[in-house]
Amino acid sequence: MEEEIPTYLSSFLLNVENRPVPWDGAVRDGSLTEEHLAKIRACDRLKNTKTSDQTAARRQLVEADLDGYRLLFVGGPGNKSVLEMAASRQNDKVLKYILVLLNKLLEDVPALAKTLFKSADPYQHLLPLLAHSTHREDQMPLLAALPLAKLMASTKDETPSTVEKALPTLLSYLSSLVKDSDAQLQDLGVQEISTLLYGKVARQQFWDQRSETVAPLVDILRAAAGIPDGDSASSLWSGNASTLRTGTEGVLSGGVGLQLLYHVLLVMWQLSFEAETIGDDLNDEYDIVSLYTWLLRVSPKEKTTRLLVSTMYNLLSTNQSTLLPTAVLARLPLILQNLTARQITDPDLQEDLTNLRELLEEYTKTKTTFDEYVAEVNSGHLRWSPPHRNTVFWAENAHKIFDFENGEVLRKLADIMKKPWENDKAVLAIACNDVGCLVREVPERRYQLEKLGLKTRVMELMGDKDENVRWESLRALGGWLKYSFDTK
């Protein structure tokens, strides 16, 4: 996957490259050797070559002496690398220049990356530079991260030295960029992460570090969806998320740039190829199906819609029993129907859209209202969907709810009611409504609800600050009192 190089990054690297370095003095103080300097100057002389010829000239130069350049950058037995020597002398000018040169050569000379792996540990003197300083202005960690990412991505390396140490460390650093307040650094961090997700092992490591890797990406998507800071995805279930609109050119109303949104969606799409093993957890932890359904509704560009649809298909097709019910509750079929009515020019999007619609249609054909209600409770989130206020539904299904899988629905309902739902009090109001309906329809089995603590919880909610919760809890408790008096 080709990386898009932002203009500001090109300028940043060019500025480092053009800063004067006192090379002769660096040789004298032991920051590098004469042999190192000869190879560096051989590359420098090519700067005077026409731009169109520089890449070919660099490739020819380095390929003619691959082992020499391997020793320059990573060293070997009895040969210290320039990175090791300059770091020992704390010569930051030399270090920064060498990192820019290494980044450029890894891009221009594909054979160099594989040659560097002839060393036992090609990362030995690069990884420490990621922790060079905690100061945000320090350029060294970023300059080290760029060639590190290229080295891993170009070789698609999955050796223990990469998977067990280098990749986790680099993912941690890049994720810190994603959390930065600078949108350009955020976008750069996301793009570099994307280059690293080249295979199953790398994607699994990315997922294993999800509290620092996936979480900030989801935060960006929530901001783009208009979910308030600190809120859960409850806004999505209740339909209160804001509409995605462009503010200044290329920037959404949530402050998320269109390019950043696209790159985040790209990373999540790459991750979705592991949906069979992580799909359920991805949804449980980040409510991803509801979030993506909302983003589909307001997606500003066809290229973002394509990634949203493809990711959803990867998730739903491999986790049908658990995620299809959630998708139906989130009203994904209606969103897809509206999408189909648009003039879509991308053939890949058309194909994925068709496949996703067919998958959902096949599922909904065989599902009853009772199935939909059970799926909603199992999702862990309630909304005012039709069954809750439908007296016919409760008359026909209350007994089934008590009996279904030995009371599993009741236990799930009790779990939902234990939570405070500070950002979505409607959930508690709906739960109280359902408890009241169960008592009204099957009063002889209300002891089962009491065993689960539902009566006690309903009584507690009579003092809730939310007026609707107080009202629904009062109505539910009224059923208990009615039948208590009737049996005396």
Backbone torsions as a table, in degrees:
resi	resn	phi	psi	omega
1	MET	NA	121.8	-173.3
2	GLU	-76.6	132.0	-178.8
3	GLU	-83.4	136.7	175.7
4	GLU	-86.6	122.7	-177.6
5	ILE	-91.8	111.7	179.3
6	PRO	-63.8	148.0	-179.2
7	THR	-58.7	-40.8	-176.9
8	TYR	-64.6	-32.7	179.9
9	LEU	-70.0	-42.8	177.6
10	SER	-58.5	-42.8	179.6
11	SER	-65.9	-39.7	179.9
12	PHE	-61.5	-47.5	-179.9
13	LEU	-66.1	-38.6	-179.8
14	LEU	-65.2	-37.9	178.8
15	ASN	-63.5	-42.0	178.5
16	VAL	-64.7	-43.1	-177.7
17	GLU	-63.4	-34.4	-174.5
18	ASN	-88.8	-5.0	177.3
19	ARG	-70.6	135.9	-179.7
20	PRO	-65.9	135.9	177.5
21	VAL	-119.5	125.3	178.1
22	PRO	-74.9	79.8	-171.3
23	TRP	-62.4	-43.4	-177.5
24	ASP	-63.2	-40.4	176.9
25	GLY	-65.6	-35.8	179.0
26	ALA	-65.1	-34.9	177.0
27	VAL	-67.1	-42.1	-177.9
28	ARG	-65.6	-35.7	-178.3
29	ASP	-88.0	4.3	174.5
30	GLY	85.8	17.1	178.3
31	SER	-77.4	-19.0	175.9
32	LEU	-164.7	171.0	-179.2
33	THR	-103.3	169.3	175.9
34	GLU	-61.6	-36.4	178.7
35	GLU	-64.3	-42.0	176.3
36	HIS	-58.7	-48.3	-175.7
37	LEU	-62.4	-36.2	180.0
38	ALA	-61.9	-40.9	-179.1
39	LYS	-71.4	-35.9	178.4
40	ILE	-65.9	-44.2	-178.0
41	ARG	-69.1	-29.7	176.6
42	ALA	-62.4	-38.7	176.5
43	CYS	-71.4	-38.9	-178.9
44	ASP	-60.4	-39.1	-177.2
45	ARG	-61.4	-22.2	-178.8
46	LEU	-76.7	-9.0	178.7
47	LYS	-62.4	-25.6	-179.4
48	ASN	-81.8	-7.4	177.6
49	THR	-73.9	152.0	176.0
50	LYS	-55.1	142.9	-176.2
51	THR	-53.0	-41.4	-176.9
52	SER	-66.3	-22.3	-177.6
53	ASP	-99.8	-10.9	-173.5
54	GLN	-62.4	-44.2	-177.6
55	THR	-61.0	-48.3	179.8
56	ALA	-62.5	-39.5	-179.4
57	ALA	-66.8	-41.6	178.3
58	ARG	-63.9	-42.7	179.7
59	ARG	-60.4	-45.7	-179.1
60	GLN	-62.5	-43.8	-178.8
61	LEU	-61.2	-50.1	-174.5
62	VAL	-73.3	-40.0	-179.3
63	GLU	-63.9	-23.7	178.0
64	ALA	-77.2	-13.3	-178.0
65	ASP	-146.6	53.8	-175.7
66	LEU	-60.5	-43.8	-179.7
67	ASP	-65.4	-35.9	177.6
68	GLY	-62.6	-42.6	179.3
69	TYR	-74.9	-27.1	172.9
70	ARG	-61.9	-46.0	179.3
71	LEU	-65.8	-33.0	177.7
72	LEU	-60.2	-46.6	-171.4
73	PHE	-91.6	-36.2	-175.7
74	VAL	-123.4	-8.2	176.9
75	GLY	72.4	-169.7	-179.2
76	GLY	-173.9	-177.5	179.3
77	PRO	-55.3	120.2	179.0
78	GLY	77.2	3.2	-179.6
79	ASN	-132.6	105.8	177.1
80	LYS	-75.9	142.3	176.9
81	SER	-77.4	161.3	177.0
82	VAL	-64.3	-31.6	178.0
83	LEU	-63.9	-43.6	179.6
84	GLU	-65.3	-45.3	-176.7
85	MET	-67.9	-44.9	-179.0
86	ALA	-66.0	-36.9	179.0
87	ALA	-66.1	-40.0	-180.0
88	SER	-64.4	-28.5	178.3
89	ARG	-95.3	2.1	-178.7
90	GLN	53.5	39.4	-179.9
91	ASN	-92.2	87.4	-174.4
92	ASP	-67.3	-30.8	179.4
93	LYS	-62.6	-45.7	178.5
94	VAL	-65.9	-44.7	-179.3
95	LEU	-57.1	-47.9	-176.8
96	LYS	-64.9	-41.3	179.6
97	TYR	-63.1	-44.1	-177.9
98	ILE	-65.2	-37.7	178.8
99	LEU	-65.0	-40.0	177.4
100	VAL	-66.2	-41.7	178.9
101	LEU	-63.5	-44.2	179.0
102	LEU	-61.9	-42.8	179.2
103	ASN	-59.9	-43.3	-179.4
104	LYS	-66.6	-43.1	-177.4
105	LEU	-70.3	-35.1	176.2
106	LEU	-63.9	-30.8	178.5
107	GLU	-76.3	-39.0	-173.5
108	ASP	-89.9	-24.1	-174.2
109	VAL	-125.4	86.1	-177.3
110	PRO	-54.2	-32.8	-177.8
111	ALA	-66.9	-21.2	-176.4
112	LEU	-65.5	-41.4	-176.7
113	ALA	-58.5	-46.1	179.9
114	LYS	-66.6	-33.9	178.8
115	THR	-66.5	-36.9	180.0
116	LEU	-61.7	-26.7	-179.1
117	PHE	-77.6	-0.2	171.6
118	LYS	-70.0	-21.0	174.8
119	SER	-77.6	150.9	-177.2
120	ALA	-59.7	-38.7	-178.8
121	ASP	-144.1	91.8	-177.4
122	PRO	-68.6	-11.6	-177.6
123	TYR	-95.0	-4.7	-167.8
124	GLN	-52.3	-41.9	-175.8
125	HIS	-104.9	1.3	176.6
126	LEU	-94.6	-44.8	-175.2
127	LEU	-57.6	-42.6	-179.9
128	PRO	-58.6	-24.4	-178.2
129	LEU	-70.9	-18.4	175.8
130	LEU	-66.6	-23.6	178.7
131	ALA	-110.2	29.0	-176.3
132	HIS	-59.3	-35.9	-178.1
133	SER	-161.0	155.3	175.1
134	THR	-94.1	-3.1	-179.9
135	HIS	-73.4	131.0	-177.5
136	ARG	-61.3	-29.7	-176.4
137	GLU	-79.6	-12.1	-177.8
138	ASP	-67.8	123.2	-176.8
139	GLN	-83.8	-16.7	-171.2
140	MET	-58.8	-48.5	-178.8
141	PRO	-58.2	-41.7	179.6
142	LEU	-66.0	-42.0	179.2
143	LEU	-64.4	-30.8	177.4
144	ALA	-78.0	-34.4	-177.1
145	ALA	-65.3	-34.7	-175.9
146	LEU	-63.7	-52.6	177.6
147	PRO	-69.0	-30.5	176.2
148	LEU	-59.5	-47.3	-179.9
149	ALA	-63.9	-41.7	179.1
150	LYS	-64.4	-39.8	-179.0
151	LEU	-62.0	-43.8	179.7
152	MET	-71.7	-46.1	-173.6
153	ALA	-69.2	-40.7	-175.9
154	SER	-69.6	-28.5	179.2
155	THR	-97.2	-10.8	-174.8
156	LYS	49.1	45.3	-172.5
157	ASP	-73.5	134.5	177.2
158	GLU	-129.8	28.9	177.0
159	THR	-73.4	160.1	-179.6
160	PRO	-54.3	-37.3	-178.9
161	SER	-62.6	-29.2	177.3
162	THR	-82.1	-54.6	-170.8
163	VAL	-69.0	-37.5	-173.0
164	GLU	-87.4	-22.2	-176.9
165	LYS	-132.9	-57.7	-172.6
166	ALA	-63.9	-49.0	-177.4
167	LEU	-63.2	-49.1	177.9
168	PRO	-58.6	-39.9	-179.2
169	THR	-66.1	-43.3	-179.8
170	LEU	-67.9	-40.0	177.5
171	LEU	-61.4	-38.8	178.1
172	SER	-62.2	-44.4	-179.5
173	TYR	-65.9	-47.6	-178.7
174	LEU	-62.6	-35.1	178.5
175	SER	-67.8	-28.5	175.4
176	SER	-67.1	-31.5	174.8
177	LEU	-67.4	-38.4	-179.6
178	VAL	-62.0	-29.6	180.0
179	LYS	-86.3	-5.1	-176.8
180	ASP	-67.6	155.5	178.5
181	SER	-78.7	-15.1	179.0
182	ASP	-82.1	116.3	-176.2
183	ALA	-62.1	-32.2	179.9
184	GLN	-68.4	-41.0	176.5
185	LEU	-67.5	-38.6	176.0
186	GLN	-55.9	-51.0	-176.8
187	ASP	-63.6	-39.9	178.3
188	LEU	-63.1	-44.1	179.1
189	GLY	-59.9	-42.7	-180.0
190	VAL	-65.8	-42.7	179.8
191	GLN	-63.5	-41.7	180.0
192	GLU	-66.7	-37.4	175.5
193	ILE	-60.3	-42.0	-179.3
194	SER	-58.2	-39.4	-179.2
195	THR	-66.5	-23.6	-176.1
196	LEU	-85.1	-16.0	-175.8
197	LEU	-87.6	57.5	-171.3
198	TYR	-89.8	-5.2	-178.7
199	GLY	-164.7	175.3	-175.4
200	LYS	-58.7	-44.8	-177.6
201	VAL	-63.2	-44.7	-180.0
202	ALA	-65.3	-40.9	179.6
203	ARG	-66.9	-36.6	178.0
204	GLN	-66.2	-39.3	177.4
205	GLN	-64.5	-41.2	176.8
206	PHE	-58.1	-42.3	179.7
207	TRP	-70.0	-39.0	-179.8
208	ASP	-60.6	-27.2	179.0
209	GLN	-99.7	28.2	-166.9
210	ARG	-61.5	-26.3	179.3
211	SER	-63.2	-27.6	177.9
212	GLU	-108.4	-15.2	-177.0
213	THR	-104.8	-53.7	-176.6
214	VAL	-78.2	-40.5	-174.9
215	ALA	-54.4	-47.2	179.7
216	PRO	-66.4	-28.9	176.1
217	LEU	-67.5	-42.3	177.8
218	VAL	-64.6	-36.2	176.8
219	ASP	-60.4	-39.8	178.0
220	ILE	-64.9	-42.7	179.0
221	LEU	-64.5	-38.7	178.1
222	ARG	-66.1	-38.4	176.5
223	ALA	-63.0	-41.4	178.8
224	ALA	-65.2	-30.9	179.3
225	ALA	-79.6	-9.2	178.4
226	GLY	85.6	23.2	177.1
227	ILE	-82.0	129.6	-177.5
228	PRO	-60.4	152.2	177.8
229	ASP	-58.4	136.3	177.9
230	GLY	80.3	-7.3	179.1
231	ASP	-82.2	158.3	173.8
232	SER	-88.7	-168.1	177.9
233	ALA	-81.8	13.9	-178.7
234	SER	-60.6	-30.5	178.2
235	SER	-59.9	-32.9	-179.5
236	LEU	-69.9	-42.7	-179.2
237	TRP	-67.0	-37.0	-178.1
238	SER	-86.7	-6.6	178.9
239	GLY	77.8	22.6	-176.9
240	ASN	-99.9	3.6	176.9
241	ALA	-67.7	150.2	-177.1
242	SER	-76.0	164.9	178.5
243	THR	-82.4	138.9	178.5
244	LEU	-73.5	117.4	178.0
245	ARG	-133.8	151.0	176.0
246	THR	-81.9	137.4	176.3
247	GLY	-96.0	-105.9	170.6
248	THR	-69.3	168.1	-172.9
249	GLU	-56.4	124.3	176.3
250	GLY	78.0	7.7	-178.9
251	VAL	-122.7	133.5	179.9
252	LEU	-80.8	166.0	-178.1
253	SER	-62.9	-24.8	178.2
254	GLY	-82.4	6.3	179.7
255	GLY	84.0	7.0	-179.3
256	VAL	-97.1	124.5	178.9
257	GLY	-69.4	150.1	179.8
258	LEU	-60.7	-39.2	179.1
259	GLN	-66.6	-40.4	177.7
260	LEU	-63.5	-43.7	177.6
261	LEU	-57.8	-45.6	-179.6
262	TYR	-61.3	-44.5	-177.7
263	HIS	-68.0	-36.3	175.9
264	VAL	-64.6	-45.1	178.2
265	LEU	-61.9	-33.5	178.7
266	LEU	-64.5	-44.1	178.8
267	VAL	-63.8	-43.4	179.9
268	MET	-65.4	-34.0	175.3
269	TRP	-64.7	-43.6	177.0
270	GLN	-59.9	-42.6	179.2
271	LEU	-63.4	-31.7	-176.1
272	SER	-66.9	-11.2	174.9
273	PHE	-70.9	-9.7	172.7
274	GLU	-103.3	22.9	-173.4
275	ALA	-59.8	-31.5	-177.6
276	GLU	-61.1	-33.0	-178.3
277	THR	-100.4	-25.8	-175.0
278	ILE	-116.0	-6.2	-171.8
279	GLY	-56.1	-47.1	-178.8
280	ASP	-64.0	-45.1	179.8
281	ASP	-66.0	-37.7	178.1
282	LEU	-59.3	-40.8	179.5
283	ASN	-76.1	-40.8	-179.5
284	ASP	-61.4	-40.5	-173.9
285	GLU	-86.2	-29.1	-173.7
286	TYR	-125.5	4.5	179.2
287	ASP	50.1	45.9	-168.0
288	ILE	-68.9	-32.6	-177.9
289	VAL	-65.6	-44.8	178.6
290	SER	-66.8	-40.9	179.6
291	LEU	-62.3	-45.7	-179.0
292	TYR	-68.8	-34.2	177.2
293	THR	-62.2	-42.3	178.6
294	TRP	-66.7	-43.8	179.9
295	LEU	-63.5	-33.8	175.5
296	LEU	-62.4	-37.7	-178.7
297	ARG	-64.1	-31.9	-173.6
298	VAL	-119.8	13.5	-178.1
299	SER	-55.4	126.3	-172.7
300	PRO	-81.9	-19.2	-174.8
301	LYS	-137.3	155.4	178.9
302	GLU	-63.9	-33.7	-178.0
303	LYS	-69.9	-31.6	175.6
304	THR	-75.7	-36.4	177.2
305	THR	-62.2	-40.5	-179.5
306	ARG	-59.3	-44.6	-180.0
307	LEU	-68.6	-37.6	178.4
308	LEU	-63.0	-48.0	-178.5
309	VAL	-65.3	-44.8	-178.2
310	SER	-64.1	-41.1	178.2
311	THR	-64.1	-43.5	179.0
312	MET	-62.5	-39.5	179.7
313	TYR	-65.5	-42.3	177.9
314	ASN	-59.3	-41.0	-178.3
315	LEU	-71.6	-48.7	-173.7
316	LEU	-73.3	-35.8	-177.0
317	SER	-70.0	-25.1	-178.9
318	THR	-100.4	-7.0	179.9
319	ASN	-136.0	53.6	-170.0
320	GLN	-64.1	-43.7	-174.1
321	SER	-68.0	-28.3	-176.8
322	THR	-99.7	-36.8	-172.4
323	LEU	-97.8	-25.8	177.4
324	LEU	-61.5	-42.4	176.6
325	PRO	-59.1	-40.6	179.3
326	THR	-64.6	-38.8	179.9
327	ALA	-64.9	-38.9	178.7
328	VAL	-66.3	-42.6	178.4
329	LEU	-61.7	-35.0	179.4
330	ALA	-78.6	1.6	178.1
331	ARG	66.4	34.4	176.8
332	LEU	-61.3	-41.4	-180.0
333	PRO	-55.2	-39.5	179.4
334	LEU	-66.7	-40.5	179.3
335	ILE	-62.2	-43.0	-179.7
336	LEU	-66.3	-35.5	177.4
337	GLN	-62.7	-41.9	178.0
338	ASN	-67.1	-37.5	178.5
339	LEU	-63.5	-40.6	-177.7
340	THR	-62.0	-27.8	-179.3
341	ALA	-75.1	-11.8	-179.8
342	ARG	-79.5	163.2	174.2
343	GLN	-84.0	98.2	-177.4
344	ILE	-100.9	128.2	-177.1
345	THR	-101.5	-19.7	-176.4
346	ASP	-79.7	116.3	-178.4
347	PRO	-64.7	-34.2	178.1
348	ASP	-65.8	-41.0	177.0
349	LEU	-63.9	-43.5	178.7
350	GLN	-58.8	-42.5	-178.8
351	GLU	-67.2	-46.3	179.8
352	ASP	-65.1	-37.7	178.5
353	LEU	-63.0	-43.8	177.7
354	THR	-62.1	-46.5	-179.6
355	ASN	-62.6	-40.6	-179.5
356	LEU	-68.3	-41.6	177.5
357	ARG	-62.4	-43.8	-179.9
358	GLU	-64.1	-38.0	178.1
359	LEU	-62.0	-44.8	-179.6
360	LEU	-71.4	-38.0	179.2
361	GLU	-64.4	-40.4	178.6
362	GLU	-63.5	-37.9	179.8
363	TYR	-69.6	-48.0	-174.7
364	THR	-70.1	-22.8	-179.7
365	LYS	-59.4	-33.3	-172.7
366	THR	-102.3	3.1	-173.9
367	LYS	-101.3	138.6	178.6
368	THR	-97.0	173.6	176.0
369	THR	-61.9	-35.4	177.2
370	PHE	-62.0	-44.1	177.8
371	ASP	-59.1	-41.2	-180.0
372	GLU	-64.6	-40.2	179.5
373	TYR	-65.0	-46.2	179.1
374	VAL	-59.8	-42.5	179.6
375	ALA	-62.4	-38.2	179.8
376	GLU	-65.8	-45.7	178.6
377	VAL	-63.6	-42.4	179.8
378	ASN	-64.4	-25.1	179.2
379	SER	-68.2	-17.4	-180.0
380	GLY	85.1	6.3	-177.5
381	HIS	-142.9	136.6	-179.7
382	LEU	-115.2	147.3	172.2
383	ARG	-138.8	167.8	-177.4
384	TRP	-77.5	64.7	174.8
385	SER	-77.1	162.4	-171.7
386	PRO	-51.1	-40.7	-174.7
387	PRO	-58.2	-32.6	-171.3
388	HIS	-61.0	-36.0	-177.6
389	ARG	-102.2	6.3	-174.1
390	ASN	-94.6	108.0	-177.6
391	THR	-64.1	-31.6	178.6
392	VAL	-66.5	-40.6	178.8
393	PHE	-57.6	-46.5	-177.2
394	TRP	-69.5	-38.2	178.5
395	ALA	-61.9	-36.4	-176.4
396	GLU	-86.4	-23.9	-168.4
397	ASN	-122.4	-5.5	-176.6
398	ALA	-58.2	-46.3	178.9
399	HIS	-61.2	-40.3	-179.9
400	LYS	-63.1	-36.4	-179.8
401	ILE	-64.7	-40.6	176.9
402	PHE	-63.5	-38.1	-172.5
403	ASP	-89.4	-21.5	-171.4
404	PHE	-60.5	119.0	178.6
405	GLU	47.3	48.6	176.1
406	ASN	56.1	41.0	175.3
407	GLY	83.7	20.6	-177.6
408	GLU	-61.6	-37.8	-179.9
409	VAL	-64.0	-39.7	179.3
410	LEU	-64.6	-40.7	179.4
411	ARG	-65.4	-39.7	177.3
412	LYS	-64.2	-39.7	179.3
413	LEU	-63.3	-40.2	178.2
414	ALA	-64.7	-40.1	178.2
415	ASP	-62.1	-41.7	178.7
416	ILE	-61.4	-42.4	-175.6
417	MET	-72.5	-18.2	179.1
418	LYS	-69.7	-24.7	-176.7
419	LYS	-80.1	152.0	-178.7
420	PRO	-76.2	-28.7	180.0
421	TRP	50.9	49.6	-177.5
422	GLU	-59.4	-31.5	-177.4
423	ASN	-95.6	-0.3	-178.8
424	ASP	-156.2	71.9	-176.5
425	LYS	-64.1	-17.9	179.6
426	ALA	-59.1	-30.0	-179.7
427	VAL	-60.5	-43.9	179.7
428	LEU	-68.0	-37.9	178.0
429	ALA	-63.3	-43.1	179.8
430	ILE	-65.0	-42.6	-179.9
431	ALA	-62.0	-42.1	177.2
432	CYS	-62.7	-40.8	176.9
433	ASN	-57.6	-45.4	-177.2
434	ASP	-66.7	-41.1	178.0
435	VAL	-61.9	-43.3	178.3
436	GLY	-61.0	-40.2	178.9
437	CYS	-65.4	-38.7	178.8
438	LEU	-65.7	-40.6	178.0
439	VAL	-65.4	-41.5	-178.7
440	ARG	-64.7	-40.4	-174.9
441	GLU	-84.9	-32.3	-177.5
442	VAL	-132.4	64.9	-175.1
443	PRO	-62.0	-29.5	-177.5
444	GLU	-68.0	-12.5	-178.5
445	ARG	-115.2	19.0	-178.9
446	ARG	-66.3	-18.7	177.0
447	TYR	-60.3	-29.8	178.0
448	GLN	-65.7	-36.6	177.5
449	LEU	-69.4	-37.3	-179.5
450	GLU	-67.1	-36.9	178.4
451	LYS	-61.2	-33.3	-179.8
452	LEU	-83.2	-0.4	178.8
453	GLY	82.9	12.4	-175.5
454	LEU	-71.3	-36.5	178.3
455	LYS	-65.0	-43.9	178.8
456	THR	-61.4	-41.9	-179.3
457	ARG	-66.7	-40.1	177.6
458	VAL	-60.3	-41.7	179.4
459	MET	-65.0	-38.8	177.6
460	GLU	-61.9	-39.0	-175.5
461	LEU	-72.9	-10.0	174.7
462	MET	-64.4	-18.8	178.0
463	GLY	-103.8	13.5	-178.8
464	ASP	-68.0	151.4	-178.6
465	LYS	-70.6	-19.6	-178.1
466	ASP	-85.9	127.8	-175.9
467	GLU	-62.6	-41.1	-178.6
468	ASN	-66.6	-37.7	177.4
469	VAL	-64.1	-43.8	179.1
470	ARG	-60.5	-42.5	-177.9
471	TRP	-65.8	-47.2	-178.3
472	GLU	-68.1	-35.2	177.9
473	SER	-68.7	-36.0	176.9
474	LEU	-64.5	-41.8	178.7
475	ARG	-64.6	-41.1	-180.0
476	ALA	-64.9	-44.4	179.9
477	LEU	-65.7	-30.3	177.6
478	GLY	-58.6	-36.8	177.2
479	GLY	-62.8	-43.3	178.6
480	TRP	-60.8	-46.9	-177.6
481	LEU	-63.6	-40.7	-179.4
482	LYS	-57.9	-49.8	-176.8
483	TYR	-75.3	-23.9	175.3
484	SER	-67.7	-42.3	179.1
485	PHE	-69.7	-38.5	-177.0
486	ASP	-64.5	-27.8	-176.0
487	THR	-91.4	-2.7	179.6
488	LYS	-84.2	NA	NA
